[in-house]
């Protein structure tokens, strides 16, 4: 078959440790990226606005949570809160500083979320597991309460909402009510590609190895010289940075305007948690696959039954969605804890050994 490593010799350590050591993998990833950038030529505004942009935002958020939970082993239920910090910080920066570049504002908002993540990550030195989850859950409730009660965060808007002001990149309007769905999609896609590439290289280096050592056995990691506090706080900072950037994109490139309820526990924190469980803990690609599954499953339940002549109510559809998500999580935790990422890895190994895949 076409998926072979025969003749691809590695003569340096850099070549052996490359991100995509097999040439076919490089070609496949390049084709996927080209196809992703070509989506606006074929998809209408509904698909871009309601499906693809939402998927890109949640995929970026899932990568951030997977860095913390999958690689560093620190449980967090405050994803929505850290995303809200990024959204509100970006709103304040763009409304209070005239002429600020939107890319700089989004990155600075991620920095604000990272600082808050470090603050709520301090208990991770003394507590772990369920108790750490409760501590981050407290961050979820406290931060949303703060944004809801203090008018300064939403510029004392009587409606209590934050609205993305119009901003341009290279003369193209990318935020605001007049920005096209195509431009907003390209911005979100670019952020996802760059941040996924950065995360993949990060977890393959010394920092990633330190996180995995802390995850597997923190006492042994401390004995060999890894500092638990700095390592855990760095994981909280980078994870929160990703979530903050995703939260800013959520308001500025997807929703346009929202209240604090858009970042609540059920709509964001649990949803992103399901994405990384189904996609695969400790996998950047698994985060993206899990986000695609969670976003596309409701659309499938809406459109597939009418195609086969079955009509179901909206309430039944919602119940079926929750049942399927629950069953999928239980099945993956029991049968394949590493999720879609492991299934994709098994498929690749079989393709490499074809026609003798077993």
matplotlib code that plots the C-alpha trace (Angstrom):
import matplotlib.pyplot as plt

x = [0.0, 0.9, 1.6, 5.1, 8.3, 10.6, 13.4, 12.9, 16.2, 16.9, 20.5, 20.2, 18.6, 16.5, 15.1, 14.3, 12.5, 10.7, 7.1, 6.1, 8.9, 7.0, 6.7, 3.2, 2.1, 3.5, 1.6, -1.6, -1.4, -0.6, -3.6, -5.8, -4.7, -5.2, -8.7, -9.5, -8.5, -10.6, -13.8, -15.1, -15.3, -17.8, -19.6, -22.4, -22.6, -24.7, -22.2, -19.3, -21.0, -22.9, -20.6, -17.1, -16.2, -17.8, -15.7, -12.4, -13.1, -13.9, -11.0, -8.6, -10.2, -10.0, -6.2, -5.8, -7.6, -5.8, -2.5, -3.5, -5.4, -4.0, -0.3, 0.1, -2.6, -4.2, -8.0, -9.9, -13.5, -12.9, -12.4, -15.4, -14.2, -10.7, -12.4, -14.6, -11.5, -10.0, -13.3, -13.8, -10.1, -10.2, -13.4, -11.8, -8.6, -10.3, -12.9, -10.5, -7.4, -8.3, -6.6, -5.2, -4.5, -7.0, -4.3, -2.3, -5.5, -6.4, -2.9, -2.9, -6.3, -4.8, -2.0, -4.7, -6.3, -2.9, -2.4, -5.8, -5.1, -1.8, -3.7, -6.3, -3.6, -1.7, -3.7, -2.5, 0.8, -1.2, -4.3, -5.0, -7.8, -11.3, -10.3, -8.4, -11.5, -13.6, -11.0, -11.2, -15.0, -15.0, -13.1, -15.8, -18.5, -16.6, -15.2, -18.6, -20.2, -17.6, -18.1, -21.9, -21.9, -19.1, -20.3, -16.7, -16.1, -18.9, -18.5, -21.8, -23.8, -27.5, -28.0, -25.0, -23.6, -20.2, -20.2, -17.2, -16.3, -15.3, -11.6, -9.5, -6.5, -4.6, -7.6, -10.1, -12.8, -12.6, -14.7, -18.0, -21.5, -20.3, -17.4, -17.9, -18.1, -15.2, -12.8, -13.7, -13.3, -9.8, -8.8, -10.0, -8.4, -5.1, -5.1, -5.9, -3.2, -0.5, -1.4, -1.8, 1.6, 3.1, 1.3, 2.5, 6.1, 5.8, 4.6, 7.4, 10.1, 11.5, 8.5, 6.1, 8.3, 8.2, 4.4, 4.1, 6.5, 4.4, 1.2, 2.6, 4.2, 4.8, 6.9, 9.3, 9.4, 10.4, 13.1, 14.8, 14.8, 11.6, 10.0, 6.3, 5.0, 6.7, 5.7, 2.1, 1.7, 3.3, 0.7, -2.1, -0.7, -0.4, -3.7, -5.5, -3.7, -5.2, -8.6, -8.4, -7.5, -10.4, -12.7, -11.7, -12.3, -15.6, -17.0, -15.1, -15.3, -18.2, -21.0, -20.4, -21.9, -22.8, -23.4, -21.7, -24.1, -22.3, -19.4, -21.3, -20.4, -22.7, -22.2, -18.4, -16.6, -18.3, -18.6, -14.8, -14.2, -16.3, -14.3, -11.0, -12.3, -13.9, -11.0, -8.3, -6.4, -2.8, -3.3, -3.4, -5.1, -7.5, -8.7, -9.5, -11.3, -13.3, -14.4, -15.5, -17.6, -19.3, -20.1, -21.3, -23.3, -26.3, -26.3, -26.4, -29.3, -31.2, -30.7, -30.3, -33.8, -35.7, -33.5, -34.8, -38.3, -38.3, -39.6, -38.5, -39.3, -36.7, -36.9, -36.4, -33.4, -31.8, -32.4, -30.9, -27.9, -27.2, -27.7, -25.2, -22.7, -23.0, -22.8, -19.7, -17.9, -18.6, -17.6, -14.4, -13.4, -13.9, -12.9, -10.5, -9.5, -7.3, -10.3, -10.4, -6.7, -5.9, -8.3, -6.6, -3.2, -4.3, -5.6, -2.3, -0.4, -2.6, -2.1, 1.7, 1.6, -0.9, -1.6, -0.6, -2.2, -2.6]
y = [0.0, 3.7, 4.0, 2.6, 3.7, 1.6, 3.7, 6.6, 6.6, 8.8, 9.9, 12.5, 12.6, 15.6, 13.5, 10.6, 12.8, 14.9, 15.8, 13.8, 11.3, 9.5, 11.4, 10.3, 11.9, 15.2, 15.1, 14.1, 16.9, 19.4, 18.2, 18.5, 22.1, 23.0, 21.5, 23.4, 26.7, 25.8, 25.3, 28.9, 28.3, 25.5, 26.1, 28.6, 31.1, 28.8, 26.0, 28.4, 30.3, 27.6, 24.6, 25.2, 28.2, 26.6, 23.5, 25.5, 27.4, 24.3, 22.3, 25.0, 24.9, 21.1, 21.2, 23.6, 21.3, 18.2, 19.8, 20.1, 16.8, 14.5, 15.4, 17.0, 14.9, 17.8, 17.7, 20.9, 21.8, 25.5, 25.6, 27.9, 30.3, 30.6, 31.1, 33.8, 35.6, 35.6, 36.9, 39.7, 40.7, 41.0, 43.0, 45.5, 45.7, 46.5, 48.9, 50.8, 51.0, 52.6, 51.1, 48.0, 45.2, 42.4, 39.7, 41.4, 41.8, 38.1, 37.0, 39.5, 38.1, 34.7, 36.0, 37.3, 33.9, 32.3, 34.6, 33.6, 29.9, 30.1, 31.7, 28.9, 26.3, 27.0, 24.4, 21.7, 21.4, 20.1, 18.5, 16.3, 14.3, 15.0, 17.8, 19.7, 19.3, 20.9, 23.8, 24.5, 24.2, 27.0, 29.1, 28.4, 29.8, 32.6, 34.1, 34.0, 35.6, 38.3, 39.1, 39.1, 41.4, 43.9, 46.3, 47.4, 44.2, 44.8, 48.6, 49.0, 47.9, 47.8, 44.4, 42.9, 41.6, 42.1, 42.8, 42.4, 45.8, 45.9, 45.3, 44.7, 42.6, 43.8, 45.9, 43.0, 43.2, 40.1, 41.0, 42.9, 42.4, 43.4, 40.9, 38.0, 34.4, 33.6, 36.0, 34.9, 31.3, 31.9, 33.7, 30.8, 28.2, 29.9, 30.2, 26.5, 25.3, 27.5, 26.6, 22.9, 22.9, 24.7, 22.3, 19.2, 20.4, 21.5, 18.1, 16.3, 18.3, 18.6, 20.5, 17.8, 15.0, 16.8, 17.0, 13.3, 12.4, 14.4, 12.8, 9.2, 9.5, 12.9, 11.7, 9.8, 12.9, 15.1, 12.7, 12.9, 16.7, 17.8, 20.7, 19.9, 23.4, 25.1, 22.2, 22.1, 25.9, 26.0, 23.4, 25.6, 28.7, 27.3, 25.5, 28.6, 30.6, 28.3, 28.5, 32.3, 32.7, 30.3, 32.4, 35.6, 33.9, 32.6, 36.1, 38.0, 35.4, 33.2, 34.6, 38.3, 39.1, 37.0, 37.1, 35.0, 32.2, 31.4, 30.1, 28.1, 24.7, 22.6, 24.6, 24.8, 23.1, 19.7, 19.8, 20.3, 17.6, 15.2, 16.1, 15.1, 11.9, 10.8, 12.1, 10.7, 12.0, 13.0, 13.5, 16.8, 15.2, 13.4, 16.8, 17.9, 14.6, 14.7, 18.3, 17.3, 14.4, 16.5, 19.3, 17.1, 14.5, 16.9, 17.8, 14.1, 13.4, 16.3, 15.3, 11.5, 10.4, 12.5, 11.0, 7.5, 8.6, 8.8, 12.0, 12.7, 15.7, 18.2, 17.0, 13.4, 14.4, 16.2, 13.1, 10.9, 13.2, 13.0, 9.2, 8.7, 11.0, 9.1, 5.7, 6.8, 8.1, 4.8, 2.7, 4.5, 4.6, 0.8, -0.5, 2.2, 4.8, 6.6, 7.4, 8.2, 8.9, 5.3, 4.0, 6.2, 5.0, 1.3, 2.1, 3.7, 0.7, -1.7, 0.4, 0.3, -3.5, -4.1, -6.7, -8.4, -6.1, -8.7]
z = [0.0, -0.2, 3.6, 3.9, 5.6, 3.3, 2.0, 4.4, 6.3, 9.3, 9.4, 12.3, 15.7, 14.5, 11.7, 13.9, 16.4, 13.9, 14.5, 11.4, 10.7, 7.9, 4.7, 4.1, 7.4, 6.3, 3.1, 4.8, 7.3, 4.6, 2.6, 5.6, 6.3, 2.7, 2.7, 6.0, 4.4, 1.4, 3.4, 3.0, -0.8, -0.3, 3.0, 3.4, 6.2, 8.4, 8.4, 9.0, 11.8, 13.6, 13.0, 11.9, 13.9, 17.0, 16.4, 16.0, 19.3, 21.3, 19.8, 21.0, 24.4, 24.5, 23.7, 26.6, 29.0, 27.7, 28.5, 32.1, 32.5, 29.9, 30.2, 33.7, 35.4, 37.1, 37.2, 36.4, 36.1, 35.7, 31.9, 31.4, 34.0, 32.4, 29.0, 30.5, 31.8, 28.3, 26.8, 29.3, 29.2, 25.4, 25.7, 28.1, 26.1, 22.8, 24.3, 26.6, 24.4, 21.1, 18.0, 19.8, 17.3, 17.8, 17.6, 20.4, 22.4, 22.1, 23.1, 26.1, 27.2, 27.2, 29.4, 31.9, 31.9, 32.5, 35.6, 37.0, 36.2, 38.2, 41.1, 41.3, 40.6, 43.8, 45.8, 43.4, 45.5, 48.5, 47.0, 44.1, 42.4, 43.6, 46.0, 43.2, 41.0, 43.7, 44.0, 40.3, 40.5, 43.0, 40.5, 38.0, 40.3, 41.8, 38.5, 36.8, 39.8, 39.8, 36.2, 36.6, 39.7, 39.0, 36.2, 35.4, 33.6, 31.1, 31.0, 33.0, 30.1, 31.3, 29.5, 31.3, 28.0, 26.3, 22.5, 20.2, 18.6, 15.0, 14.4, 11.2, 10.3, 7.2, 6.3, 6.5, 9.1, 11.3, 14.4, 14.9, 13.4, 9.9, 9.8, 7.3, 8.5, 6.1, 7.7, 11.3, 10.3, 8.8, 12.0, 14.3, 12.0, 12.0, 15.8, 16.1, 13.7, 15.3, 18.9, 18.1, 16.5, 19.5, 22.0, 20.1, 20.2, 23.8, 25.1, 23.2, 24.9, 28.4, 29.8, 28.5, 30.0, 33.3, 33.2, 32.4, 35.2, 37.7, 36.3, 36.6, 40.0, 41.5, 44.5, 42.1, 39.9, 42.8, 43.8, 40.4, 40.6, 39.0, 41.0, 41.5, 42.2, 39.2, 36.9, 38.0, 37.9, 34.4, 33.3, 34.8, 33.2, 29.7, 29.9, 31.0, 28.3, 25.7, 27.3, 27.5, 23.9, 23.0, 25.2, 23.4, 20.0, 21.3, 21.8, 19.0, 16.2, 17.0, 19.3, 18.8, 22.2, 25.3, 29.0, 31.7, 31.1, 27.9, 30.0, 32.6, 33.8, 31.5, 28.3, 28.5, 31.3, 31.1, 27.4, 26.9, 29.5, 27.5, 24.4, 25.8, 27.4, 24.1, 22.0, 24.2, 27.3, 26.5, 22.8, 20.9, 17.9, 20.2, 21.5, 18.0, 17.2, 20.4, 19.7, 16.2, 17.6, 20.3, 17.8, 15.0, 16.9, 17.6, 13.9, 13.0, 15.4, 13.8, 10.2, 10.1, 11.4, 8.8, 6.1, 7.0, 7.5, 11.3, 13.0, 16.5, 18.7, 19.8, 23.4, 22.5, 20.3, 23.3, 25.5, 22.8, 22.6, 26.3, 26.3, 23.5, 25.1, 28.4, 26.8, 24.7, 27.8, 29.7, 26.7, 26.1, 29.8, 30.0, 26.5, 25.2, 27.8, 25.3, 23.1, 19.4, 19.4, 20.2, 17.6, 15.0, 16.1, 15.7, 12.2, 11.2, 12.5, 10.5, 7.3, 7.8, 8.0, 5.2, 3.8, 7.0, 9.6, 12.4]

ax = plt.figure().add_subplot(projection="3d")
ax.plot(x, y, z, "-o")
ax.set_aspect("equal")
plt.show()
